[in-house]
Amino acid sequence: MSLETLTTKLTENFSKEDYESCYKLLTPIKIQLIEHNLLVPSNQSNINPNDLIITRAILEIGALVSINLLKMQEFSNFITQLKPFYELKLLNKEEFKSNEKNKLLSLYLLLLLTRDDLALFHIELESFKNFNLNIDDLENDEFLSIPIKFEKWIIDGDFNKIFEILSLSSSSSSSSSSSKTAITTTTTKNQKFPCKEFNLFENELLNSIRINIATNLEKVYKNLPIENFKLILFLKEISETYEYIENFNWTLNNGIVDFTKKNFKIDEENNIIDEINDEKTIIKNSLIYATEMESII
């Protein structure tokens, strides 16, 4: 099957959100791109810009297909393959610019946040200068501004702000339905995120935040009432609460979560008092917010 035929089939299936069928086409398409010397872009003057644009569009579809099928490593691989196209001077001309670039880069940044890889997050932000993006472009962009805000709130310990945005997005979205052919998300006009793929990170972001808070809890407290623990971690179901207690190897006695098995020895750590005070402030703010949310509900 020719590259043209494969690309046509890929585009048709993608427009129907038939991601499984798209996924099956990606490998033979990549083989054809390699055979035509198109998978790696070049600044050579004899290169047809249209060929580069088509290849970039194929890789962008591949990235979106992968993320909708929750194949995160393959999504990362497509982003790696796309970066040389985004850096290419020829394709940064106004008439050749990609409409998907900022969306895909922002999704990649969100993926790094779910992995708690803040170091790589900052490296990637710095590399965006190669894509003709400055700090104003990043902060004002409807896509890129979201992971940038999330990262700042995570650094500051303002987890409640992230939880609020995720809750608003979740409450304004109908339940997501997945099938063998696609993952779709139906949303209302009040959706907080600019594209449906952002919603795929909701659970991963919340889990990352909860693990961050839970790790701080065991450093600061010997024990907590289970209801307070549940509120601090933004947990809705008691079964989820039991799961966290078990995963962290804590114990539950008479409604009290006991952290002593992993409690920090304060006199063995330098500057631990300042660190604990900061963590207590974070946890206190989270508890106040969670209590307010609970009273509203």
Backbone hydrogen bonds in HBPLUS format (Angstrom, degrees):
<---DONOR---> <-ACCEPTOR-->    atom                        ^
c    i                          cat <-CA-CA->   ^        H-A-AA   ^      H-
h    n   atom  resd res      DA  || num        DHA   H-A  angle D-A-AA Bond
n    s   type  num  typ     dist DA aas  dist angle  dist       angle   num
A0006-LEU N   A0002-SER O   2.97 MM   4  6.24 165.6  1.99 154.4 158.4     1
A0007-THR N   A0003-LEU O   2.88 MM   4  5.98 159.8  1.92 149.5 155.1     2
A0008-THR N   A0004-GLU O   3.00 MM   4  6.18 154.4  2.07 144.9 151.7     3
A0009-LYS N   A0005-THR O   3.01 MM   4  6.28 160.5  2.05 150.2 155.1     4
A0010-LEU N   A0006-LEU O   2.90 MM   4  6.13 156.4  1.96 147.5 154.5     5
A0011-THR N   A0007-THR O   2.98 MM   4  6.18 163.5  2.01 150.4 153.8     6
A0012-GLU N   A0008-THR O   2.99 MM   4  6.19 161.3  2.03 149.8 155.1     7
A0013-ASN N   A0009-LYS O   2.97 MM   4  6.15 169.4  1.98 154.3 156.9     8
A0014-PHE N   A0010-LEU O   2.91 MM   4  6.04 153.6  1.98 147.5 155.6     9
A0015-SER N   A0011-THR O   3.00 MM   4  6.18 154.2  2.07 146.7 152.8    10
A0016-LYS N   A0013-ASN O   3.16 MM   3  5.12 133.0  2.39  93.3 106.1    11
A0018-ASP N   A0013-ASN O   2.87 MM   5  5.10 164.5  1.89 159.0 154.2    12
A0017-GLU N   A0014-PHE O   2.97 MM   3  4.82 158.3  2.01 103.1 109.2    13
A0022-CYS N   A0018-ASP O   3.15 MM   4  6.45 155.0  2.22 146.5 154.1    14
A0019-TYR N   A0181-THR O   2.75 MM 162  5.74 111.7  2.21 155.9 174.1    15
A0023-TYR N   A0019-TYR O   2.85 MM   4  6.03 157.8  1.90 148.7 154.5    16
A0020-GLU N   A0181-THR O   3.24 MM 161  4.99 160.7  2.28 127.1 130.8    17
A0024-LYS N   A0020-GLU O   3.20 MM   4  6.50 151.2  2.29 145.6 151.6    18
A0025-LEU N   A0022-CYS O   2.96 MM   3  5.25 135.8  2.16 103.9 116.7    19
A0026-LEU N   A0023-TYR O   3.27 MM   3  5.34 143.2  2.41  98.9 108.7    20
A0029-ILE N   A0025-LEU O   3.10 MM   4  6.21 152.0  2.18 150.9 159.6    21
A0030-LYS N   A0026-LEU O   2.91 MM   4  6.12 155.6  1.97 149.9 156.3    22
A0031-ILE N   A0027-THR O   3.03 MM   4  6.33 157.1  2.08 153.9 160.1    23
A0032-GLN N   A0028-PRO O   3.12 MM   4  6.34 154.6  2.18 140.9 146.9    24
A0033-LEU N   A0029-ILE O   2.89 MM   4  6.21 152.0  1.97 148.6 157.1    25
A0034-ILE N   A0030-LYS O   2.91 MM   4  6.19 154.4  1.97 150.5 156.7    26
A0035-GLU N   A0031-ILE O   3.01 MM   4  6.27 159.3  2.05 146.7 152.4    27
A0036-HIS N   A0032-GLN O   2.98 MM   4  6.23 138.2  2.16 141.8 152.7    28
A0038-LEU N   A0033-LEU O   2.79 MM   5  5.01 175.9  1.79 154.6 153.8    29
A0037-ASN N   A0034-ILE O   2.98 MM   3  4.93 160.8  2.01 106.3 110.6    30
A0047-ILE N   A0044-GLN O   3.14 MM   3  5.68 167.0  2.16 118.1 121.1    31
A0051-ASP N   A0048-ASN O   2.95 MM   3  5.43 130.1  2.21 111.6 124.0    32
A0052-LEU N   A0048-ASN O   3.37 MM   4  6.83 154.5  2.44 150.2 157.1    33
A0053-ILE N   A0049-PRO O   2.93 MM   4  6.21 155.6  1.99 150.9 157.9    34
A0054-ILE N   A0050-ASN O   2.96 MM   4  6.15 159.5  2.00 147.1 152.1    35
A0055-THR N   A0051-ASP O   2.99 MM   4  6.18 162.9  2.02 148.1 152.8    36
A0056-ARG N   A0052-LEU O   2.91 MM   4  6.07 161.7  1.95 147.8 153.2    37
A0057-ALA N   A0053-ILE O   2.93 MM   4  6.14 156.0  1.99 145.6 152.2    38
A0058-ILE N   A0054-ILE O   2.96 MM   4  6.23 150.8  2.04 147.5 155.3    39
A0059-LEU N   A0055-THR O   3.01 MM   4  6.32 162.4  2.04 154.2 158.0    40
A0060-GLU N   A0056-ARG O   2.91 MM   4  6.14 149.7  2.00 146.7 155.9    41
A0061-ILE N   A0057-ALA O   2.96 MM   4  6.20 153.5  2.04 144.8 151.4    42
A0062-GLY N   A0058-ILE O   2.91 MM   4  6.21 155.1  1.98 145.7 153.3    43
A0063-ALA N   A0059-LEU O   2.90 MM   4  6.19 148.5  2.00 144.3 152.2    44
A0064-LEU N   A0060-GLU O   3.04 MM   4  6.31 162.2  2.07 148.8 152.8    45
A0065-VAL N   A0061-ILE O   2.79 MM   4  5.97 157.0  1.84 154.7 161.7    46
A0066-SER N   A0062-GLY O   2.99 MM   4  6.08 161.8  2.03 143.9 148.8    47
A0067-ILE N   A0063-ALA O   3.05 MM   4  6.29 160.0  2.09 148.1 153.1    48
A0068-ASN N   A0064-LEU O   3.04 MM   4  6.12 153.0  2.11 142.3 149.4    49
A0069-LEU N   A0065-VAL O   3.03 MM   4  6.25 133.3  2.26 142.2 154.6    50
A0069-LEU N   A0066-SER O   3.21 MM   3  5.14 132.0  2.46  92.3 105.2    51
A0071-LYS N   A0066-SER O   2.79 MM   5  4.99 162.9  1.81 158.3 153.5    52
A0070-LEU N   A0067-ILE O   3.07 MM   3  4.75 155.4  2.14  96.6 102.2    53
A0075-PHE N   A0071-LYS O   2.98 MM   4  6.28 146.9  2.09 146.3 156.8    54
A0076-SER N   A0072-MET O   2.94 MM   4  6.23 157.3  1.99 146.5 151.6    55
A0077-ASN N   A0073-GLN O   2.97 MM   4  6.30 148.4  2.07 141.3 150.2    56
A0078-PHE N   A0074-GLU O   3.00 MM   4  6.29 153.2  2.07 146.7 152.8    57
A0079-ILE N   A0075-PHE O   3.04 MM   4  6.38 154.1  2.11 150.3 157.6    58
A0080-THR N   A0076-SER O   3.01 MM   4  6.30 154.5  2.07 147.2 153.8    59
A0081-GLN N   A0077-ASN O   3.04 MM   4  6.37 150.4  2.13 143.9 151.7    60
A0082-LEU N   A0078-PHE O   2.86 MM   4  6.09 136.6  2.05 142.4 155.0    61
A0082-LEU N   A0079-ILE O   3.12 MM   3  4.94 124.6  2.44  90.4 105.1    62
A0083-LYS N   A0079-ILE O   3.05 MM   4  6.21 142.4  2.19 150.3 158.0    63
A0085-PHE N   A0082-LEU O   2.88 MM   3  5.30 125.9  2.18 111.9 126.7    64
A0086-TYR N   A0082-LEU O   3.03 MM   4  6.39 151.8  2.12 152.8 161.7    65
A0087-GLU N   A0083-LYS O   2.95 MM   4  6.19 135.5  2.16 148.1 160.7    66
A0088-LEU N   A0084-PRO O   3.15 MM   4  6.13 123.9  2.48 132.6 144.7    67
A0088-LEU N   A0085-PHE O   3.33 MM   3  5.19 142.2  2.49  93.0 103.3    68
A0092-ASN N   A0089-LYS O   3.07 MM   3  5.11 152.2  2.15 102.1 110.8    69
A0093-LYS N   A0090-LEU O   3.43 MM   3  5.89 164.6  2.46 108.8 111.4    70
A0096-PHE N   A0093-LYS O   2.85 MM   3  5.41 150.6  1.94 118.9 128.4    71
A0104-LEU N   A0100-GLU O   2.99 MM   4  6.15 169.3  2.00 164.2 166.7    72
A0105-LEU N   A0101-LYS O   2.93 MM   4  6.15 163.6  1.96 158.5 163.6    73
A0106-SER N   A0102-ASN O   2.96 MM   4  5.98 153.5  2.04 140.7 147.8    74
A0107-LEU N   A0103-LYS O   3.02 MM   4  6.26 151.5  2.10 146.1 153.9    75
A0108-TYR N   A0104-LEU O   2.98 MM   4  6.23 149.4  2.08 143.5 151.9    76
A0109-LEU N   A0105-LEU O   2.99 MM   4  6.29 151.4  2.08 143.6 151.0    77
A0110-LEU N   A0106-SER O   2.97 MM   4  6.26 152.6  2.04 144.8 152.2    78
A0111-LEU N   A0107-LEU O   2.97 MM   4  6.24 150.5  2.06 142.4 150.4    79
A0112-LEU N   A0108-TYR O   3.07 MM   4  6.45 150.5  2.16 145.5 152.8    80
A0113-LEU N   A0109-LEU O   3.07 MM   4  6.42 147.4  2.17 144.1 153.0    81
A0114-THR N   A0110-LEU O   2.98 MM   4  6.35 153.2  2.06 151.1 158.0    82
A0115-ARG N   A0111-LEU O   3.18 MM   4  6.47 133.7  2.40 137.9 150.0    83
A0115-ARG N   A0112-LEU O   3.17 MM   3  5.06 130.6  2.42  91.1 104.5    84
A0117-ASP N   A0112-LEU O   2.96 MM   5  5.29 166.8  1.97 160.3 156.8    85
A0116-ASP N   A0113-LEU O   2.93 MM   3  4.80 157.1  1.99 102.1 108.9    86
A0121-PHE N   A0117-ASP O   3.09 MM   4  6.26 149.0  2.19 140.9 150.5    87
A0122-HIS N   A0118-LEU O   3.07 MM   4  6.30 155.4  2.13 145.9 149.3    88
A0123-ILE N   A0119-ALA O   3.11 MM   4  6.41 151.8  2.19 143.8 152.2    89
A0124-GLU N   A0120-LEU O   2.85 MM   4  6.06 159.5  1.89 153.1 157.7    90
A0125-LEU N   A0121-PHE O   3.02 MM   4  6.32 154.9  2.08 144.6 151.7    91
A0126-GLU N   A0122-HIS O   3.02 MM   4  6.20 159.9  2.07 145.6 150.4    92
A0127-SER N   A0123-ILE O   3.01 MM   4  6.27 145.7  2.13 141.9 151.8    93
A0128-PHE N   A0125-LEU O   3.14 MM   3  5.31 147.5  2.25 101.0 110.7    94
A0129-LYS N   A0126-GLU O   3.36 MM   3  6.17 169.8  2.37 116.2 119.2    95
A0130-ASN N   A0127-SER O   2.89 MM   3  5.69 154.9  1.95 120.9 127.2    96
A0131-PHE N   A0128-PHE O   2.86 MM   3  5.06 149.3  1.95 103.0 113.2    97
A0133-LEU N   A0128-PHE O   3.27 MM   5  5.65 146.3  2.39 140.9 144.9    98
A0132-ASN N   A0129-LYS O   3.18 MM   3  5.23 152.2  2.26 111.3 110.7    99
A0138-LEU N   A0134-ASN O   3.07 MM   4  6.41 154.7  2.14 152.9 160.2   100
A0139-GLU N   A0135-ILE O   2.99 MM   4  6.20 167.8  2.00 152.7 155.1   101
A0140-ASN N   A0136-ASP O   3.01 MM   4  5.95 144.4  2.14 145.1 153.2   102
A0141-ASP N   A0137-ASP O   3.11 MM   4  5.89 122.1  2.46 136.3 147.3   103
A0145-SER N   A0141-ASP O   3.07 MM   4  5.50 152.3  2.15 137.6 143.6   104
A0146-ILE N   A0143-PHE O   3.21 MM   3  5.93 151.2  2.30 116.8 123.4   105
A0148-ILE N   A0144-LEU O   3.43 MM   4  6.54 158.1  2.49 147.5 153.7   106
A0149-LYS N   A0145-SER O   2.98 MM   4  6.09 155.4  2.04 144.3 150.0   107
A0150-PHE N   A0146-ILE O   2.98 MM   4  6.21 167.0  1.99 156.9 160.8   108
A0151-GLU N   A0147-PRO O   2.90 MM   4  6.00 159.2  1.94 144.8 149.9   109
A0152-LYS N   A0148-ILE O   3.17 MM   4  6.38 156.5  2.23 142.7 148.5   110
A0153-TRP N   A0149-LYS O   2.98 MM   4  6.27 161.3  2.02 155.4 160.3   111
A0154-ILE N   A0150-PHE O   2.91 MM   4  6.15 150.5  2.00 148.8 157.3   112
A0155-ILE N   A0151-GLU O   2.99 MM   4  6.22 162.1  2.03 149.8 154.0   113
A0156-ASP N   A0152-LYS O   2.93 MM   4  6.14 156.1  1.99 147.8 154.8   114
A0157-GLY N   A0153-TRP O   2.88 MM   4  5.82 114.4  2.32 132.4 147.8   115
A0158-ASP N   A0153-TRP O   2.73 MM   5  4.74 134.3  1.94 147.0 150.9   116
A0157-GLY N   A0154-ILE O   3.17 MM   3  5.00 144.4  2.30  93.8 104.4   117
A0161-LYS N   A0158-ASP O   3.15 MM   3  5.80 144.9  2.28 113.6 121.3   118
A0163-PHE N   A0159-PHE O   2.96 MM   4  6.26 164.1  1.98 155.4 160.3   119
A0164-GLU N   A0160-ASN O   2.86 MM   4  5.99 149.3  1.96 140.4 148.6   120
A0165-ILE N   A0161-LYS O   3.12 MM   4  6.37 161.0  2.16 145.6 149.5   121
A0166-LEU N   A0162-ILE O   2.91 MM   4  6.15 166.4  1.93 156.5 160.6   122
A0167-SER N   A0163-PHE O   2.81 MM   4  5.91 148.1  1.91 143.1 152.3   123
A0168-LEU N   A0164-GLU O   2.92 MM   4  6.14 154.7  1.98 146.7 153.3   124
A0169-SER N   A0165-ILE O   2.95 MM   4  6.17 161.1  1.99 149.4 154.6   125
A0170-SER N   A0166-LEU O   2.86 MM   4  5.98 153.0  1.93 139.6 147.8   126
A0171-SER N   A0167-SER O   2.80 MM   4  5.94 158.7  1.85 148.6 154.2   127
A0172-SER N   A0168-LEU O   3.06 MM   4  6.12 136.7  2.25 139.1 149.4   128
A0173-SER N   A0170-SER O   3.24 MM   3  5.20 160.0  2.28 100.7 106.0   129
A0188-THR N   A0172-SER O   3.32 MM  16  6.03 150.9  2.41 159.6 166.9   130
A0174-SER N   A0186-THR O   3.09 MM  12  5.74 156.2  2.15 157.9 165.2   131
A0184-THR N   A0177-SER O   3.27 MM   7  5.95 172.0  2.28 167.8 165.5   132
A0179-SER N   A0182-ALA O   2.87 MM   3  5.39 152.2  1.95 157.2 165.9   133
A0191-GLN N   A0188-THR O   3.25 MM   3  5.71 159.3  2.29 119.0 118.8   134
A0198-PHE N   A0195-CYS O   3.21 MM   3  6.00 153.5  2.28 119.3 125.0   135
A0199-ASN N   A0196-LYS O   3.06 MM   3  5.63 140.6  2.22 113.1 122.3   136
A0200-LEU N   A0197-GLU O   3.08 MM   3  5.42 148.9  2.18 106.7 115.7   137
A0201-PHE N   A0198-PHE O   3.16 MM   3  5.83 163.8  2.19 116.6 121.3   138
A0202-GLU N   A0199-ASN O   3.18 MM   3  5.36 166.8  2.20 109.5 113.4   139
A0205-LEU N   A0201-PHE O   2.83 MM   4  5.91 163.0  1.86 162.5 166.2   140
A0206-LEU N   A0202-GLU O   3.01 MM   4  6.21 165.5  2.03 153.4 157.6   141
A0207-ASN N   A0203-ASN O   2.90 MM   4  6.05 159.2  1.94 148.1 154.1   142
A0208-SER N   A0204-GLU O   2.96 MM   4  6.13 155.1  2.03 142.9 149.7   143
A0209-ILE N   A0205-LEU O   2.96 MM   4  6.21 158.1  2.01 150.6 156.1   144
A0210-ARG N   A0206-LEU O   2.84 MM   4  6.04 160.8  1.88 151.2 157.0   145
A0211-ILE N   A0207-ASN O   2.93 MM   4  6.11 157.8  1.97 149.1 154.4   146
A0212-ASN N   A0208-SER O   3.08 MM   4  6.27 152.2  2.16 140.3 148.0   147
A0213-ILE N   A0209-ILE O   2.91 MM   4  6.24 162.4  1.94 155.6 159.5   148
A0214-ALA N   A0210-ARG O   2.78 MM   4  5.91 166.8  1.80 151.6 156.1   149
A0215-THR N   A0211-ILE O   2.91 MM   4  5.99 154.3  1.98 143.8 150.2   150
A0216-ASN N   A0212-ASN O   3.22 MM   4  6.50 150.2  2.31 141.1 148.6   151
A0216-ASN N   A0213-ILE O   3.04 MM   3  5.14 118.1  2.44  97.4 112.6   152
A0217-LEU N   A0213-ILE O   2.87 MM   4  6.17 150.2  1.96 150.9 160.5   153
A0218-GLU N   A0214-ALA O   3.25 MM   4  6.53 161.3  2.28 153.6 154.5   154
A0219-LYS N   A0216-ASN O   3.07 MM   3  5.16 138.2  2.25  99.4 111.7   155
A0220-VAL N   A0216-ASN O   3.17 MM   4  6.37 139.2  2.34 147.8 158.5   156
A0220-VAL N   A0217-LEU O   3.09 MM   3  5.28 131.0  2.34 101.2 113.8   157
A0221-TYR N   A0217-LEU O   2.90 MM   4  5.81 175.4  1.91 166.4 167.5   158
A0259-PHE N   A0222-LYS O   2.66 MM  37  5.07 162.5  1.69 145.9 150.1   159
A0224-LEU N   A0257-VAL O   3.00 MM  33  5.28 144.0  2.13 138.1 149.4   160
A0257-VAL N   A0224-LEU O   2.73 MM  33  5.28 163.8  1.75 168.0 162.2   161
A0228-ASN N   A0225-PRO O   3.07 MM   3  5.43 119.3  2.45 107.5 121.5   162
A0229-PHE N   A0225-PRO O   3.01 MM   4  6.30 163.4  2.04 156.9 162.3   163
A0226-ILE N   A0255-GLY O   2.90 MM  29  5.54 165.9  1.92 151.7 150.0   164
A0230-LYS N   A0226-ILE O   2.86 MM   4  6.02 154.7  1.92 144.9 151.5   165
A0231-LEU N   A0227-GLU O   3.05 MM   4  6.27 155.1  2.12 144.5 150.4   166
A0232-ILE N   A0228-ASN O   2.91 MM   4  6.11 165.0  1.93 155.8 159.8   167
A0233-LEU N   A0229-PHE O   3.20 MM   4  6.36 154.3  2.27 147.1 152.5   168
A0235-LEU N   A0230-LYS O   3.01 MM   5  5.28 167.0  2.03 165.7 163.0   169
A0234-PHE N   A0231-LEU O   3.05 MM   3  5.06 161.9  2.08 107.7 111.6   170
A0240-GLU N   A0237-GLU O   3.14 MM   3  5.38 128.5  2.42 100.6 112.6   171
A0241-THR N   A0237-GLU O   3.35 MM   4  6.75 148.8  2.45 140.2 148.5   172
A0242-TYR N   A0238-ILE O   3.00 MM   4  6.37 156.3  2.06 151.3 156.2   173
A0243-GLU N   A0239-SER O   3.09 MM   4  6.30 149.0  2.19 139.0 147.6   174
A0244-TYR N   A0240-GLU O   3.08 MM   4  6.44 152.7  2.16 148.9 154.5   175
A0245-ILE N   A0241-THR O   3.09 MM   4  6.38 162.1  2.13 150.9 155.8   176
A0246-GLU N   A0242-TYR O   2.95 MM   4  6.18 157.7  2.00 149.1 154.8   177
A0247-ASN N   A0243-GLU O   2.89 MM   4  6.06 163.1  1.92 150.2 155.2   178
A0248-PHE N   A0244-TYR O   3.02 MM   4  6.13 148.9  2.12 148.5 155.1   179
A0250-TRP N   A0245-ILE O   2.96 MM   5  5.21 160.0  2.00 163.7 162.5   180
A0249-ASN N   A0246-GLU O   3.03 MM   3  5.02 157.1  2.09 104.0 110.4   181
A0251-THR N   A0258-ASP O   3.33 MM   7  5.19 167.1  2.35 140.6 144.0   182
A0258-ASP N   A0251-THR O   2.77 MM   7  5.19 173.9  1.77 159.3 161.5   183
A0253-ASN N   A0256-ILE O   2.96 MM   3  5.24 161.6  1.99 149.9 150.6   184
A0256-ILE N   A0253-ASN O   2.96 MM   3  5.24 150.4  2.05 110.6 120.0   185
A0262-LYS N   A0259-PHE O   2.97 MM   3  5.92 154.5  2.03 131.9 137.3   186
A0263-ASN N   A0260-THR O   3.25 MM   3  4.76 172.3  2.26  99.8 101.7   187
A0268-GLU N   A0265-LYS O   3.05 MM   3  5.67 162.1  2.08 119.6 125.3   188
A0269-GLU N   A0266-ILE O   3.23 MM   3  5.68 172.4  2.24 118.0 120.0   189
A0275-GLU N   A0271-ASN O   3.40 MM   4  6.62 161.5  2.43 145.8 151.1   190
A0276-ILE N   A0272-ILE O   2.84 MM   4  6.01 156.5  1.89 151.2 157.1   191
A0277-ASN N   A0273-ILE O   2.97 MM   4  6.22 159.0  2.02 149.5 155.3   192
A0278-ASP N   A0274-ASP O   3.06 MM   4  6.31 159.0  2.11 148.7 153.5   193
A0279-GLU N   A0275-GLU O   3.02 MM   4  6.27 158.8  2.07 145.9 152.0   194
A0280-LYS N   A0276-ILE O   2.77 MM   4  6.00 152.3  1.84 151.8 159.7   195
A0281-THR N   A0277-ASN O   3.02 MM   4  6.25 152.1  2.10 144.6 151.7   196
A0282-ILE N   A0278-ASP O   3.07 MM   4  6.40 158.3  2.12 149.0 154.4   197
A0283-ILE N   A0279-GLU O   2.95 MM   4  6.17 165.7  1.97 150.3 154.0   198
A0284-LYS N   A0280-LYS O   2.73 MM   4  5.84 157.0  1.78 147.8 155.1   199
A0285-ASN N   A0281-THR O   2.94 MM   4  6.10 164.7  1.96 150.2 153.8   200
A0286-SER N   A0282-ILE O   2.99 MM   4  6.22 157.1  2.04 146.8 153.6   201
A0287-LEU N   A0283-ILE O   2.86 MM   4  6.07 154.9  1.92 148.3 155.2   202
A0288-ILE N   A0284-LYS O   2.92 MM   4  6.19 162.2  1.95 154.3 158.5   203
A0289-TYR N   A0285-ASN O   3.00 MM   4  6.18 167.4  2.02 150.0 153.5   204
A0290-ALA N   A0286-SER O   2.85 MM   4  5.97 162.6  1.88 147.8 153.5   205
A0291-THR N   A0287-LEU O   2.85 MM   4  5.98 154.6  1.91 147.8 154.6   206
A0292-GLU N   A0288-ILE O   3.01 MM   4  6.24 156.1  2.07 146.6 153.0   207
A0293-MET N   A0289-TYR O   2.89 MM   4  6.19 160.0  1.93 153.5 159.1   208
A0294-GLU N   A0290-ALA O   2.90 MM   4  6.09 152.6  1.97 143.2 151.0   209
A0295-SER N   A0291-THR O   2.96 MM   4  6.23 151.4  2.04 146.7 153.7   210
A0296-ILE N   A0292-GLU O   3.02 MM   4  6.27 148.6  2.12 146.3 154.7   211
A0297-ILE N   A0293-MET O   2.96 MM   4  6.21 162.9  1.99 151.4 155.7   212
